[in-house]
């Protein structure tokens, strides 16, 4: 997984949104394949993916002082909690339940959507 970098915070946020999408696709592929490539603990951890690493160590202190940062960080943690539940279902060989836990209306899907909206709002506030 590559680090999120950019000349401006707006560029970094756009890359963070992309990284989040890549993580979701990867998670879906893992569940579809019944792979044990990722543990539930790693999926549930909000500092293991590129977006989480950026939130914890890639941002300068001024960006972390933004109220947007706190919102995004909280929503990101909520998303990863749901991702951990998906992977736990998959690891328990409950593929159908794991896939259902990723569908429209699920906690996973809602948390993901709220996170992207919050990231977009943060980016828009910088214009």
N, CA, C and O atoms as CSV, one atom per row, in Angstrom:
chain,resi,resn,atom,element,x,y,z
A,1,UNK,N,N,0.845,-1.182,0.000
A,1,UNK,CA,C,0.000,0.000,0.000
A,1,UNK,C,C,0.890,1.246,0.000
A,1,UNK,O,O,1.848,1.347,0.767
A,2,UNK,N,N,0.558,2.164,-0.856
A,2,UNK,CA,C,1.391,3.351,-1.000
A,2,UNK,C,C,0.946,4.459,-0.057
A,2,UNK,O,O,-0.209,4.525,0.364
A,3,UNK,N,N,1.883,5.310,0.252
A,3,UNK,CA,C,1.620,6.430,1.149
A,3,UNK,C,C,0.828,7.508,0.418
A,3,UNK,O,O,0.915,7.651,-0.801
A,4,UNK,N,N,0.075,8.242,1.174
A,4,UNK,CA,C,-0.695,9.359,0.624
A,4,UNK,C,C,0.170,10.604,0.743
A,4,UNK,O,O,0.530,11.032,1.839
A,5,UNK,N,N,0.494,11.174,-0.416
A,5,UNK,CA,C,1.300,12.385,-0.460
A,5,UNK,C,C,0.671,13.339,-1.462
A,5,UNK,O,O,-0.172,12.953,-2.271
A,6,UNK,N,N,1.089,14.557,-1.392
A,6,UNK,CA,C,0.614,15.564,-2.331
A,6,UNK,C,C,1.137,16.919,-1.931
A,6,UNK,O,O,1.480,17.155,-0.772
A,7,UNK,N,N,1.194,17.809,-2.904
A,7,UNK,CA,C,1.716,19.147,-2.648
A,7,UNK,C,C,0.780,19.948,-1.755
A,7,UNK,O,O,1.219,20.798,-0.981
A,8,UNK,N,N,-0.523,19.665,-1.872
A,8,UNK,CA,C,-1.493,20.412,-1.077
A,8,UNK,C,C,-2.365,19.441,-0.292
A,8,UNK,O,O,-2.436,18.254,-0.608
A,9,UNK,N,N,-3.014,19.953,0.716
A,9,UNK,CA,C,-3.927,19.133,1.499
A,9,UNK,C,C,-5.079,18.650,0.624
A,9,UNK,O,O,-5.549,17.525,0.793
A,10,UNK,N,N,-5.532,19.468,-0.293
A,10,UNK,CA,C,-6.604,19.061,-1.206
A,10,UNK,C,C,-6.185,17.844,-2.021
A,10,UNK,O,O,-6.965,16.905,-2.178
A,11,UNK,N,N,-4.958,17.852,-2.540
A,11,UNK,CA,C,-4.456,16.697,-3.301
A,11,UNK,C,C,-4.374,15.463,-2.411
A,11,UNK,O,O,-4.726,14.363,-2.838
A,12,UNK,N,N,-3.919,15.637,-1.200
A,12,UNK,CA,C,-3.810,14.521,-0.266
A,12,UNK,C,C,-5.187,13.931,0.038
A,12,UNK,O,O,-5.344,12.711,0.096
A,13,UNK,N,N,-6.170,14.785,0.228
A,13,UNK,CA,C,-7.522,14.305,0.528
A,13,UNK,C,C,-8.075,13.525,-0.661
A,13,UNK,O,O,-8.707,12.484,-0.477
A,14,UNK,N,N,-7.846,14.009,-1.859
A,14,UNK,CA,C,-8.324,13.275,-3.039
A,14,UNK,C,C,-7.670,11.898,-3.127
A,14,UNK,O,O,-8.325,10.913,-3.465
A,15,UNK,N,N,-6.382,11.838,-2.824
A,15,UNK,CA,C,-5.689,10.550,-2.817
A,15,UNK,C,C,-6.200,9.661,-1.683
A,15,UNK,O,O,-6.241,8.438,-1.820
A,16,UNK,N,N,-6.584,10.268,-0.578
A,16,UNK,CA,C,-7.144,9.500,0.540
A,16,UNK,C,C,-8.474,8.868,0.141
A,16,UNK,O,O,-8.748,7.719,0.489
A,17,UNK,N,N,-9.296,9.612,-0.584
A,17,UNK,CA,C,-10.578,9.078,-1.064
A,17,UNK,C,C,-10.323,7.903,-2.003
A,17,UNK,O,O,-11.004,6.880,-1.922
A,18,UNK,N,N,-9.358,8.046,-2.877
A,18,UNK,CA,C,-9.005,6.957,-3.797
A,18,UNK,C,C,-8.496,5.746,-3.021
A,18,UNK,O,O,-8.894,4.617,-3.306
A,19,UNK,N,N,-7.629,5.968,-2.053
A,19,UNK,CA,C,-7.086,4.867,-1.248
A,19,UNK,C,C,-8.197,4.131,-0.508
A,19,UNK,O,O,-8.157,2.907,-0.381
A,20,UNK,N,N,-9.182,4.871,-0.024
A,20,UNK,CA,C,-10.316,4.258,0.665
A,20,UNK,C,C,-11.076,3.355,-0.305
A,20,UNK,O,O,-11.459,2.241,0.053
A,21,UNK,N,N,-11.292,3.827,-1.513
A,21,UNK,CA,C,-11.976,3.017,-2.520
A,21,UNK,C,C,-11.208,1.750,-2.850
A,21,UNK,O,O,-11.801,0.681,-3.000
A,22,UNK,N,N,-9.899,1.864,-2.962
A,22,UNK,CA,C,-9.053,0.704,-3.248
A,22,UNK,C,C,-9.161,-0.311,-2.110
A,22,UNK,O,O,-9.235,-1.514,-2.358
A,23,UNK,N,N,-9.171,0.167,-0.867
A,23,UNK,CA,C,-9.296,-0.736,0.280
A,23,UNK,C,C,-10.625,-1.487,0.231
A,23,UNK,O,O,-10.671,-2.692,0.480
A,24,UNK,N,N,-11.694,-0.778,-0.088
A,24,UNK,CA,C,-13.017,-1.425,-0.159
A,24,UNK,C,C,-13.048,-2.502,-1.238
A,24,UNK,O,O,-13.587,-3.587,-1.021
A,25,UNK,N,N,-12.476,-2.203,-2.388
A,25,UNK,CA,C,-12.433,-3.189,-3.478
A,25,UNK,C,C,-11.622,-4.406,-3.033
A,25,UNK,O,O,-12.039,-5.546,-3.238
A,26,UNK,N,N,-10.481,-4.160,-2.434
A,26,UNK,CA,C,-9.628,-5.260,-1.961
A,26,UNK,C,C,-10.367,-6.118,-0.945
A,26,UNK,O,O,-10.297,-7.346,-0.995
A,27,UNK,N,N,-11.068,-5.479,-0.035
A,27,UNK,CA,C,-11.824,-6.212,0.975
A,27,UNK,C,C,-12.903,-7.076,0.312
A,27,UNK,O,O,-13.093,-8.233,0.686
A,28,UNK,N,N,-13.594,-6.519,-0.656
A,28,UNK,CA,C,-14.598,-7.286,-1.392
A,28,UNK,C,C,-14.002,-8.489,-2.095
A,28,UNK,O,O,-14.599,-9.566,-2.115
A,29,UNK,N,N,-12.826,-8.304,-2.670
A,29,UNK,CA,C,-12.138,-9.403,-3.349
A,29,UNK,C,C,-11.740,-10.497,-2.360
A,29,UNK,O,O,-11.836,-11.685,-2.667
A,30,UNK,N,N,-11.303,-10.095,-1.196
A,30,UNK,CA,C,-10.920,-11.057,-0.159
A,30,UNK,C,C,-12.126,-11.893,0.257
A,30,UNK,O,O,-12.034,-13.114,0.385
A,31,UNK,N,N,-13.254,-11.224,0.465
A,31,UNK,CA,C,-14.473,-11.935,0.870
A,31,UNK,C,C,-14.947,-12.847,-0.260
A,31,UNK,O,O,-15.290,-14.005,-0.020
A,32,UNK,N,N,-14.968,-12.336,-1.481
A,32,UNK,CA,C,-15.401,-13.134,-2.632
A,32,UNK,C,C,-14.570,-14.405,-2.767
A,32,UNK,O,O,-15.103,-15.483,-3.029
A,33,UNK,N,N,-13.268,-14.266,-2.586
A,33,UNK,CA,C,-12.350,-15.391,-2.775
A,33,UNK,C,C,-12.288,-16.307,-1.555
A,33,UNK,O,O,-11.761,-17.417,-1.631
A,34,UNK,N,N,-12.828,-15.837,-0.432
A,34,UNK,CA,C,-12.713,-16.625,0.789
A,34,UNK,C,C,-11.276,-16.684,1.281
A,34,UNK,O,O,-10.871,-17.644,1.937
A,35,UNK,N,N,-10.519,-15.657,0.960
A,35,UNK,CA,C,-9.098,-15.585,1.296
A,35,UNK,C,C,-8.903,-15.218,2.766
A,35,UNK,O,O,-9.743,-14.561,3.381
A,36,UNK,N,N,-7.784,-15.655,3.302
A,36,UNK,CA,C,-7.423,-15.250,4.664
A,36,UNK,C,C,-6.257,-14.260,4.620
A,36,UNK,O,O,-5.438,-14.195,5.536
A,37,UNK,N,N,-6.209,-13.501,3.540
A,37,UNK,CA,C,-5.146,-12.529,3.305
A,37,UNK,C,C,-5.117,-11.418,4.363
A,37,UNK,O,O,-4.067,-10.826,4.617
A,38,UNK,N,N,-6.258,-11.141,4.970
A,38,UNK,CA,C,-6.354,-10.082,5.966
A,38,UNK,C,C,-7.095,-10.622,7.184
A,38,UNK,O,O,-8.119,-11.291,7.054
A,39,UNK,N,N,-6.569,-10.325,8.360
A,39,UNK,CA,C,-7.264,-10.749,9.576
A,39,UNK,C,C,-8.317,-9.717,9.964
A,39,UNK,O,O,-8.264,-8.565,9.534
A,40,UNK,N,N,-9.259,-10.141,10.770
A,40,UNK,CA,C,-10.285,-9.215,11.261
A,40,UNK,C,C,-9.643,-8.107,12.083
A,40,UNK,O,O,-10.088,-6.960,12.035
A,41,UNK,N,N,-8.611,-8.439,12.830
A,41,UNK,CA,C,-7.940,-7.425,13.657
A,41,UNK,C,C,-7.293,-6.342,12.795
A,41,UNK,O,O,-7.368,-5.158,13.121
A,42,UNK,N,N,-6.663,-6.748,11.704
A,42,UNK,CA,C,-6.038,-5.761,10.811
A,42,UNK,C,C,-7.118,-4.927,10.131
A,42,UNK,O,O,-6.994,-3.706,10.043
A,43,UNK,N,N,-8.172,-5.573,9.652
A,43,UNK,CA,C,-9.257,-4.840,8.991
A,43,UNK,C,C,-9.911,-3.846,9.946
A,43,UNK,O,O,-10.311,-2.758,9.533
A,44,UNK,N,N,-10.020,-4.216,11.214
A,44,UNK,CA,C,-10.669,-3.351,12.201
A,44,UNK,C,C,-9.770,-2.209,12.674
A,44,UNK,O,O,-10.253,-1.239,13.258
A,45,UNK,N,N,-8.476,-2.323,12.425
A,45,UNK,CA,C,-7.534,-1.302,12.864
A,45,UNK,C,C,-7.565,-0.114,11.907
A,45,UNK,O,O,-7.442,-0.281,10.694
A,46,UNK,N,N,-7.727,1.065,12.455
A,46,UNK,CA,C,-7.851,2.251,11.597
A,46,UNK,C,C,-6.515,2.909,11.265
A,46,UNK,O,O,-6.486,3.996,10.688
A,47,UNK,N,N,-5.412,2.260,11.624
A,47,UNK,CA,C,-4.111,2.867,11.313
A,47,UNK,C,C,-3.231,1.971,10.445
A,47,UNK,O,O,-2.030,2.216,10.334
A,48,UNK,N,N,-3.805,0.941,9.830
A,48,UNK,CA,C,-3.035,0.019,9.010
A,48,UNK,C,C,-3.118,0.336,7.516
A,48,UNK,O,O,-2.182,0.033,6.776
A,49,UNK,N,N,-4.194,0.927,7.068
A,49,UNK,CA,C,-4.381,1.249,5.647
A,49,UNK,C,C,-3.713,2.596,5.329
A,49,UNK,O,O,-3.387,3.350,6.245
A,50,UNK,N,N,-3.508,2.903,4.045
A,50,UNK,CA,C,-2.882,4.184,3.695
A,50,UNK,C,C,-3.626,5.407,4.253
A,50,UNK,O,O,-2.995,6.362,4.706
A,51,UNK,N,N,-4.954,5.378,4.220
A,51,UNK,CA,C,-5.723,6.509,4.754
A,51,UNK,C,C,-5.463,6.667,6.255
A,51,UNK,O,O,-5.256,7.781,6.736
A,52,UNK,N,N,-5.475,5.568,6.982
A,52,UNK,CA,C,-5.217,5.622,8.420
A,52,UNK,C,C,-3.806,6.082,8.736
A,52,UNK,O,O,-3.599,6.869,9.660
A,53,UNK,N,N,-2.839,5.600,7.978
A,53,UNK,CA,C,-1.461,6.027,8.194
A,53,UNK,C,C,-1.318,7.520,7.926
A,53,UNK,O,O,-0.592,8.221,8.632
A,54,UNK,N,N,-2.011,7.995,6.908
A,54,UNK,CA,C,-1.992,9.426,6.598
A,54,UNK,C,C,-2.623,10.218,7.737
A,54,UNK,O,O,-2.086,11.246,8.150
A,55,UNK,N,N,-3.759,9.745,8.247
A,55,UNK,CA,C,-4.433,10.448,9.333
A,55,UNK,C,C,-3.568,10.516,10.592
A,55,UNK,O,O,-3.545,11.537,11.280
A,56,UNK,N,N,-2.870,9.442,10.885
A,56,UNK,CA,C,-2.083,9.388,12.118
A,56,UNK,C,C,-0.703,10.009,11.997
A,56,UNK,O,O,-0.230,10.655,12.933
A,57,UNK,N,N,-0.047,9.821,10.849
A,57,UNK,CA,C,1.347,10.273,10.776
A,57,UNK,C,C,1.679,11.132,9.558
A,57,UNK,O,O,2.771,11.696,9.493
A,58,UNK,N,N,0.781,11.247,8.605
A,58,UNK,CA,C,1.102,11.949,7.368
A,58,UNK,C,C,0.658,13.390,7.296
A,58,UNK,O,O,1.046,14.118,6.383
A,59,UNK,N,N,-0.144,13.804,8.241
A,59,UNK,CA,C,-0.669,15.172,8.208
A,59,UNK,C,C,0.127,16.091,9.112
A,59,UNK,O,O,0.631,15.674,10.155
A,60,UNK,N,N,0.237,17.353,8.701
A,60,UNK,CA,C,0.910,18.306,9.570
A,60,UNK,C,C,-0.039,18.732,10.693
A,60,UNK,O,O,-1.254,18.577,10.567
A,61,UNK,N,N,0.500,19.258,11.773
A,61,UNK,CA,C,-0.325,19.632,12.932
A,61,UNK,C,C,-1.440,20.641,12.613
A,61,UNK,O,O,-2.498,20.607,13.243
A,62,UNK,N,N,-1.216,21.522,11.658
A,62,UNK,CA,C,-2.255,22.496,11.305
A,62,UNK,C,C,-3.480,21.790,10.736
A,62,UNK,O,O,-4.610,22.168,11.043
A,63,UNK,N,N,-3.268,20.776,9.916
A,63,UNK,CA,C,-4.385,20.023,9.341
A,63,UNK,C,C,-5.119,19.241,10.429
A,63,UNK,O,O,-6.343,19.118,10.396
A,64,UNK,N,N,-4.366,18.716,11.387
A,64,UNK,CA,C,-4.975,17.958,12.480
A,64,UNK,C,C,-5.787,18.855,13.418
A,64,UNK,O,O,-6.635,18.365,14.164
A,65,UNK,N,N,-5.532,20.151,13.381
A,65,UNK,CA,C,-6.283,21.091,14.213
A,65,UNK,C,C,-7.657,21.394,13.635
A,65,UNK,O,O,-8.506,21.964,14.320
A,66,UNK,N,N,-7.882,21.023,12.394
A,66,UNK,CA,C,-9.171,21.277,11.738
A,66,UNK,C,C,-10.266,20.415,12.356
A,66,UNK,O,O,-10.025,19.257,12.697
A,67,UNK,N,N,-11.467,20.970,12.504
A,67,UNK,CA,C,-12.582,20.146,12.987
A,67,UNK,C,C,-12.919,19.025,12.004
A,67,UNK,O,O,-13.484,18.002,12.392
A,68,UNK,N,N,-12.572,19.218,10.738
A,68,UNK,CA,C,-12.792,18.173,9.739
A,68,UNK,C,C,-11.958,16.936,10.062
A,68,UNK,O,O,-12.403,15.806,9.862
A,69,UNK,N,N,-10.751,17.162,10.562
A,69,UNK,CA,C,-9.867,16.042,10.892
A,69,UNK,C,C,-10.517,15.128,11.927
A,69,UNK,O,O,-10.545,13.910,11.749
A,70,UNK,N,N,-11.028,15.698,12.986
A,70,UNK,CA,C,-11.638,14.883,14.048
A,70,UNK,C,C,-12.818,14.075,13.521
A,70,UNK,O,O,-12.987,12.909,13.877
A,71,UNK,N,N,-13.622,14.690,12.684
A,71,UNK,CA,C,-14.776,13.998,12.098
A,71,UNK,C,C,-14.318,12.856,11.205
A,71,UNK,O,O,-14.819,11.737,11.318
A,72,UNK,N,N,-13.376,13.132,10.325
A,72,UNK,CA,C,-12.870,12.111,9.402
A,72,UNK,C,C,-12.233,10.963,10.183
A,72,UNK,O,O,-12.459,9.796,9.864
A,73,UNK,N,N,-11.456,11.282,11.182
A,73,UNK,CA,C,-10.783,10.245,11.976
A,73,UNK,C,C,-11.814,9.340,12.657
A,73,UNK,O,O,-11.656,8.119,12.672
A,74,UNK,N,N,-12.850,9.929,13.211
A,74,UNK,CA,C,-13.898,9.152,13.879
A,74,UNK,C,C,-14.657,8.275,12.876
A,74,UNK,O,O,-14.904,7.099,13.143
A,75,UNK,N,N,-15.020,8.834,11.744
A,75,UNK,CA,C,-15.735,8.062,10.723
A,75,UNK,C,C,-14.870,6.955,10.142
A,75,UNK,O,O,-15.365,5.873,9.824
A,76,UNK,N,N,-13.590,7.224,10.004
A,76,UNK,CA,C,-12.666,6.215,9.511
A,76,UNK,C,C,-12.585,5.043,10.496
A,76,UNK,O,O,-12.571,3.885,10.078
A,77,UNK,N,N,-12.533,5.330,11.773
A,77,UNK,CA,C,-12.505,4.268,12.786
A,77,UNK,C,C,-13.797,3.454,12.751
A,77,UNK,O,O,-13.762,2.230,12.874
A,78,UNK,N,N,-14.930,4.123,12.586
A,78,UNK,CA,C,-16.221,3.429,12.491
A,78,UNK,C,C,-16.245,2.508,11.275
A,78,UNK,O,O,-16.700,1.368,11.361
A,79,UNK,N,N,-15.755,3.006,10.150
A,79,UNK,CA,C,-15.682,2.191,8.944
A,79,UNK,C,C,-14.838,0.937,9.188
A,79,UNK,O,O,-15.238,-0.166,8.813
A,80,UNK,N,N,-13.688,1.106,9.809
A,80,UNK,CA,C,-12.814,-0.046,10.018
A,80,UNK,C,C,-13.390,-1.048,11.016
A,80,UNK,O,O,-13.156,-2.251,10.901
A,81,UNK,N,N,-14.128,-0.560,11.974
A,81,UNK,CA,C,-14.819,-1.485,12.880
A,81,UNK,C,C,-15.757,-2.380,12.072
A,81,UNK,O,O,-15.789,-3.595,12.267
A,82,UNK,N,N,-16.513,-1.778,11.174
A,82,UNK,CA,C,-17.430,-2.544,10.311
A,82,UNK,C,C,-16.651,-3.471,9.379
A,82,UNK,O,O,-17.077,-4.599,9.132
A,83,UNK,N,N,-15.518,-3.006,8.861
A,83,UNK,CA,C,-14.687,-3.849,7.992
A,83,UNK,C,C,-14.174,-5.064,8.753
A,83,UNK,O,O,-14.102,-6.163,8.204
A,84,UNK,N,N,-13.822,-4.863,10.006
A,84,UNK,CA,C,-13.372,-5.978,10.839
A,84,UNK,C,C,-14.461,-7.022,11.011
A,84,UNK,O,O,-14.189,-8.223,11.011
A,85,UNK,N,N,-15.696,-6.558,11.158
A,85,UNK,CA,C,-16.824,-7.483,11.281
A,85,UNK,C,C,-17.026,-8.270,9.983
A,85,UNK,O,O,-17.332,-9.461,10.022
A,86,UNK,N,N,-16.858,-7.616,8.848
A,86,UNK,CA,C,-16.977,-8.293,7.555
A,86,UNK,C,C,-15.923,-9.393,7.438
A,86,UNK,O,O,-16.233,-10.521,7.055
A,87,UNK,N,N,-14.695,-9.062,7.767
A,87,UNK,CA,C,-13.614,-10.041,7.661
A,87,UNK,C,C,-13.814,-11.180,8.658
A,87,UNK,O,O,-13.513,-12.333,8.349
A,88,UNK,N,N,-14.313,-10.869,9.839
A,88,UNK,CA,C,-14.585,-11.928,10.821
A,88,UNK,C,C,-15.625,-12.904,10.282
A,88,UNK,O,O,-15.483,-14.115,10.446
A,89,UNK,N,N,-16.654,-12.391,9.651
A,89,UNK,CA,C,-17.669,-13.267,9.040
A,89,UNK,C,C,-17.047,-14.118,7.940
A,89,UNK,O,O,-17.312,-15.316,7.846
A,90,UNK,N,N,-16.229,-13.498,7.121
A,90,UNK,CA,C,-15.580,-14.215,6.037
A,90,UNK,C,C,-14.656,-15.302,6.583
A,90,UNK,O,O,-14.641,-16.422,6.074
A,91,UNK,N,N,-13.897,-14.974,7.605
A,91,UNK,CA,C,-12.974,-15.944,8.198
A,91,UNK,C,C,-13.719,-17.125,8.821
A,91,UNK,O,O,-13.196,-18.238,8.884
A,92,UNK,N,N,-14.947,-16.868,9.279
A,92,UNK,CA,C,-15.771,-17.930,9.859
A,92,UNK,C,C,-16.497,-18.724,8.775
A,92,UNK,O,O,-17.387,-19.523,9.066
A,93,UNK,N,N,-16.105,-18.494,7.524
A,93,UNK,CA,C,-16.695,-19.179,6.368
A,93,UNK,C,C,-18.178,-18.842,6.196
A,93,UNK,O,O,-18.971,-19.665,5.738
A,94,UNK,N,N,-18.528,-17.615,6.575
A,94,UNK,CA,C,-19.893,-17.108,6.404
A,94,UNK,C,C,-19.871,-16.083,5.272
A,94,UNK,O,O,-20.173,-14.906,5.468
A,95,UNK,N,N,-19.510,-16.557,4.096
A,95,UNK,CA,C,-19.328,-15.690,2.934
A,95,UNK,C,C,-20.582,-14.900,2.600
A,95,UNK,O,O,-20.506,-13.697,2.352
A,96,UNK,N,N,-21.736,-15.559,2.589
A,96,UNK,CA,C,-22.989,-14.878,2.253
A,96,UNK,C,C,-23.265,-13.753,3.232
A,96,UNK,O,O,-23.652,-12.655,2.830
A,97,UNK,N,N,-23.067,-14.022,4.521
A,97,UNK,CA,C,-23.279,-12.988,5.542
A,97,UNK,C,C,-22.267,-11.854,5.396
A,97,UNK,O,O,-22.599,-10.682,5.576
A,98,UNK,N,N,-21.024,-12.222,5.067
A,98,UNK,CA,C,-19.986,-11.203,4.880
A,98,UNK,C,C,-20.327,-10.298,3.700
A,98,UNK,O,O,-20.190,-9.077,3.783
A,99,UNK,N,N,-20.767,-10.901,2.614
A,99,UNK,CA,C,-21.159,-10.101,1.449
A,99,UNK,C,C,-22.366,-9.227,1.770
A,99,UNK,O,O,-22.430,-8.075,1.339
A,100,UNK,N,N,-23.315,-9.760,2.515
A,100,UNK,CA,C,-24.487,-8.975,2.920
A,100,UNK,C,C,-24.078,-7.795,3.797
A,100,UNK,O,O,-24.669,-6.718,3.725
A,101,UNK,N,N,-23.068,-8.013,4.616
A,101,UNK,CA,C,-22.593,-6.957,5.511
A,101,UNK,C,C,-21.890,-5.829,4.762
A,101,UNK,O,O,-21.544,-4.806,5.351
A,102,UNK,N,N,-21.679,-6.023,3.447
A,102,UNK,CA,C,-21.051,-4.994,2.627
A,102,UNK,C,C,-22.038,-4.333,1.667
A,102,UNK,O,O,-21.664,-3.430,0.918
A,103,UNK,N,N,-23.281,-4.772,1.685
A,103,UNK,CA,C,-24.273,-4.283,0.722
A,103,UNK,C,C,-24.862,-2.939,1.132
A,103,UNK,O,O,-24.674,-2.457,2.249
A,104,UNK,N,N,-25.585,-2.356,0.176
A,104,UNK,CA,C,-26.271,-1.083,0.390
A,104,UNK,C,C,-27.108,-1.144,1.662
A,104,UNK,O,O,-27.834,-2.111,1.890
A,105,UNK,N,N,-27.002,-0.117,2.481
A,105,UNK,CA,C,-27.769,-0.041,3.718
A,105,UNK,C,C,-27.062,-0.630,4.919
A,105,UNK,O,O,-27.491,-0.421,6.054
A,106,UNK,N,N,-25.972,-1.371,4.684
A,106,UNK,CA,C,-25.234,-1.981,5.789
A,106,UNK,C,C,-24.439,-0.918,6.548
A,106,UNK,O,O,-24.187,0.170,6.029
A,107,UNK,N,N,-24.054,-1.237,7.762
A,107,UNK,CA,C,-23.208,-0.342,8.549
A,107,UNK,C,C,-21.921,-0.034,7.797
A,107,UNK,O,O,-21.454,1.105,7.786
A,108,UNK,N,N,-21.354,-1.054,7.171
A,108,UNK,CA,C,-20.125,-0.903,6.390
A,108,UNK,C,C,-20.317,0.130,5.284
A,108,UNK,O,O,-19.521,1.060,5.150
A,109,UNK,N,N,-21.362,-0.035,4.502
A,109,UNK,CA,C,-21.626,0.854,3.365
A,109,UNK,C,C,-21.947,2.274,3.845
A,109,UNK,O,O,-21.478,3.250,3.260
A,110,UNK,N,N,-22.739,2.383,4.901
A,110,UNK,CA,C,-23.095,3.706,5.431
A,110,UNK,C,C,-21.864,4.418,5.989
A,110,UNK,O,O,-21.673,5.611,5.755
A,111,UNK,N,N,-21.031,3.682,6.727
A,111,UNK,CA,C,-19.820,4.288,7.291
A,111,UNK,C,C,-18.885,4.752,6.179
A,111,UNK,O,O,-18.280,5.819,6.270
A,112,UNK,N,N,-18.773,3.943,5.133
A,112,UNK,CA,C,-17.933,4.305,3.994
A,112,UNK,C,C,-18.442,5.579,3.327
A,112,UNK,O,O,-17.666,6.492,3.043
A,113,UNK,N,N,-19.734,5.634,3.083
A,113,UNK,CA,C,-20.318,6.809,2.420
A,113,UNK,C,C,-20.129,8.067,3.264
A,113,UNK,O,O,-19.780,9.122,2.736
A,114,UNK,N,N,-20.355,7.960,4.560
A,114,UNK,CA,C,-20.192,9.119,5.448
A,114,UNK,C,C,-18.738,9.586,5.469
A,114,UNK,O,O,-18.466,10.785,5.520
A,115,UNK,N,N,-17.812,8.640,5.430
A,115,UNK,CA,C,-16.395,8.979,5.417
A,115,UNK,C,C,-16.036,9.747,4.146
A,115,UNK,O,O,-15.344,10.763,4.210
A,116,UNK,N,N,-16.495,9.276,3.011
A,116,UNK,CA,C,-16.190,9.957,1.745
A,116,UNK,C,C,-16.822,11.349,1.718
A,116,UNK,O,O,-16.202,12.303,1.249
A,117,UNK,N,N,-18.039,11.466,2.211
A,117,UNK,CA,C,-18.693,12.782,2.277
A,117,UNK,C,C,-17.889,13.727,3.173
A,117,UNK,O,O,-17.697,14.894,2.834
A,118,UNK,N,N,-17.424,13.223,4.309
A,118,UNK,CA,C,-16.646,14.065,5.223
A,118,UNK,C,C,-15.313,14.478,4.604
A,118,UNK,O,O,-14.888,15.625,4.738
A,119,UNK,N,N,-14.660,13.543,3.930
A,119,UNK,CA,C,-13.399,13.887,3.253
A,119,UNK,C,C,-13.647,14.929,2.159
A,119,UNK,O,O,-12.882,15.883,2.020
A,120,UNK,N,N,-14.705,14.743,1.396
A,120,UNK,CA,C,-15.045,15.702,0.331
A,120,UNK,C,C,-15.369,17.070,0.922
A,120,UNK,O,O,-14.957,18.098,0.384
A,121,UNK,N,N,-16.095,17.080,2.013
A,121,UNK,CA,C,-16.419,18.345,2.687
A,121,UNK,C,C,-15.181,19.060,3.179
A,121,UNK,O,O,-15.084,20.285,3.095
A,122,UNK,N,N,-14.228,18.290,3.697
A,122,UNK,CA,C,-12.963,18.872,4.141
A,122,UNK,C,C,-12.237,19.492,2.951
A,122,UNK,O,O,-11.739,20.615,3.031
A,123,UNK,N,N,-12.183,18.748,1.845
A,123,UNK,CA,C,-11.537,19.254,0.636
A,123,UNK,C,C,-12.228,20.522,0.135
A,123,UNK,O,O,-11.571,21.505,-0.207
A,124,UNK,N,N,-13.552,20.488,0.098
A,124,UNK,CA,C,-14.317,21.664,-0.370
A,124,UNK,C,C,-14.076,22.880,0.509
A,124,UNK,O,O,-14.078,24.008,0.015
A,125,UNK,N,N,-13.868,22.668,1.803
A,125,UNK,CA,C,-13.652,23.795,2.715
A,125,UNK,C,C,-12.317,24.485,2.465
A,125,UNK,O,O,-12.104,25.606,2.926
A,126,UNK,N,N,-11.428,23.833,1.749
A,126,UNK,CA,C,-10.102,24.388,1.483
A,126,UNK,C,C,-10.059,25.271,0.240
A,126,UNK,O,O,-9.103,26.018,0.031
A,127,UNK,N,N,-11.092,25.179,-0.572
A,127,UNK,CA,C,-11.136,25.957,-1.833
A,127,UNK,C,C,-11.367,27.418,-1.608
A,127,UNK,O,O,-11.427,28.189,-2.567
